[in-house]
Amino acid sequence: MPLSLAEMRRQYTRDGLDEAQAPDEPMALFGVWMQQARETEQPPVEANSMALATVDERGRPHCRVLLLKGFDVQGFSFFGNYDSGKGQDLAANAWAAMTFFWPGLERQVRVEGQVHKLDPALSDAYFQSRPLASRLGAWASPQSRRLVDRAALETLLAQTERRFADQAVPRPAHWGGYCLRPERLEFWQGRADRLHDRLDYRLQEGAWQRSRLAP
């Protein structure tokens, strides 16, 4: 019998989220939730995985899964190819959104704001912390461009390996970091019977305002 997606349901009963549990600053709550996700989620779920949504110059949305590499009061940091599809989108429209989903905790966090490139020194430092294969890959891959086949990519990698065989691998100018500076965060906690908890933080005149949203 074929599986009916309409019949797939799950009761969320693990936890709740009320205003008494929530700090005034959303990044403090995000830090707690991220740490709990790191302690709770099991492979293949990565606690720092997120969906990043961007909009291109024609107003069409694009979404992909990336890994968060840092966060603080300034925002959320990630890295990639500036010439890729997402890089071109962000060059045309700096507004973007992130979504984190932790099924083990029955939680979701949505983040919205503008994206800016990180200081080159920060990008250099992170690039040098990556494994050698990843550094070589950043040079070899013309990300988001069409390839004839897999062999073409492997040829590019072999050429890059020969190029840097006897020298350090510097960060390419087309690769680096971004920081999404949030203006809105929404914390979602699954609850029974679809009566979920949603706490919404919005930055208004430099201060965070918190409210509860209907599920």
N, C-alpha and C positions, 0 to 999 in steps of 0.2 A: 504494500500500500504506500503510495507516495506521501511524503511528509508535508503536512499543511503548515506553512509558516504562520498562518493566522492563529493556529492552535498552540503555538509556542509561548508559554508564559512562565514567569518566575516570580515568586513572592520575595520581596526584599524585607528582611526582618532583623538584620544584623545590628543596626544602630539607628540613632536619631541625631538630629542637629537642631538645636534651638539657640536663641540669642544668648543665653547664659553661658554656653560653651564657646561662643565666638568672640575673639578679640576685636578691638576697634580697627586694627590694621590688618588687611587681608593677607599680606605676605607672611605674617606670623602664623596664621591658620594654615596657609599653604605649606609652610615649613613643617608643621606638625603632621599634616596629611601625607606629605611626601615621605617623611621618615617612617610613618606607619606603613605606607605602601611598600617601601624597601624591605621592611621586616615581614610583610605579610604575603605579597604577591609571589607566585611561584612561576618558574619558566614554563612556557615560552613568553609570559608577560614580563616586560621590562618596565619597572616603575617609572622611569624617566622617558618613556615613549609618549609621543603626543601626535595629534593630527594638527597640521599647520595649514590654514586656509588663506589663500591670497586671491587677489583680483587682478586680471590683466588690463591692458590699456583699452580693451574693448568692453570692459565691464563684466567679463566672464570669470566665474570663480574656478579655482583649482585647489585641490586638497591632497596632501600626502602625509605619511607618517615619518617623523624625525625623532631624534633623541635630544632631550634637553641636556645641556652641559653645564648649566649654572643658573643661579637665581639669587637675587638680593633685593634690597629696597628699590633699586634702580629698574629692575625688570628681569626678563627671562632671556638667557643667552643660548644660542645655537650656532652651528657653523656649516658652511657649505660653499659651493661654487657660485661666485657672483654672476657668472654668465649663464647659469642654468635657467630653467623655466621659472623657478621661484625667484631667482635673483632678478630676472627681467621684470617679473610682476612687481616686486618690491621697489624696483627703480621707477616704475611707472605709477605705483600707488603704494604708499608706505603703510596704509592701514592693513592689519592682518588680525587673525584670530587663532587661538590654540585651544585644543580640547584634550584633557587628560582623563582617562577612564581606567579605574581600578576595580575590576569585577569582584576580586576577593573581598574588598571592603564595601562593595556596592556604592561606590562614590564616583563622582565626575566633577571636574573643575573646568570651567570655560573662562578664557582670558581674551580680552580685546584691547587693542591699542595700536600705536604707531611703532614701526620698526626702524632702527638706525644701525648703521655699521659700527662695530666695535672699534676702539682704538687699535691701530695696526700692531702696537707692541703686545696687546693682549692676544691678538690673533697669532702673532709670531710664537708667543709662549705656548699657547695651546697646540699649535701645529707641531712644535718640536716634542711635545709630550706624546704624540701619537706613535703607534708602531711604524716601523720603517715601511712596511707594505702599504699602509694607509697613506703615508706621505708620498710614496711613489705613485699610488693610484690617483691622488689629487692632481698630479702633473699629467698622467697618462690619459685620463678619461675626459673627453669633450662632453661633459654632462648635458643631457637632454637633447643632444644632436643625434641624427640618424647614423647608424652603423650598417655596413653591408652584412656583417655576421659577427659571431663571437670571435672568430679568428682575427678580425680587424682590431678588436680591442686588445687581444693578447699580443698582437704585433706592436701596438702602441706602447704597451707595458714593457715589452722586451727592449724597445728603443730607449725608453726612459731609464730602465735599469742600466743599460750600457752608458747612457749619458752621465749618470751619477755614480758610476761604479767606484770611482776613487775620490769622491768628495762628499761633503755634507749635502743634505737635501734641504734647500731653503723653502720657505713658504712661497708658492706662486702668487703673483699679484692678483690673479682672478679668484683666489680662494681666501676666505676669512670668516669672521664672526659677525653676528647680528645680535641686537638686543631689542626685544619687544618691551616697550615701556607701557605698562597697563593703565588703562583708564576705567576698565570694568573687569571684575572677577565675579563669577557666580559659583557657589559651592552647592553641589547637589548630593543629597544623601537619600538612597533608596529607602522607601517605607512600604509597608503592606498596603495592598489594594490600590496601588498607584497614587497614594496620597503622600507623595514624596516631599522632603524638606528642601527648600531652595532659599539660600541666603545670598543676596545680591549686593555687591559693593560697587559704588561708582564714585569716581574722583570728581569733585565739584569745588572749584576755586581753591585747589590745593589741599583739600581735606576729603577723607573718605566718608561717604554716607552709606549706611547699611539699611537694607529693607528686606522683608520676606516677600517672596513671590508665590503665587498659587501654582500648584503642580500641574 
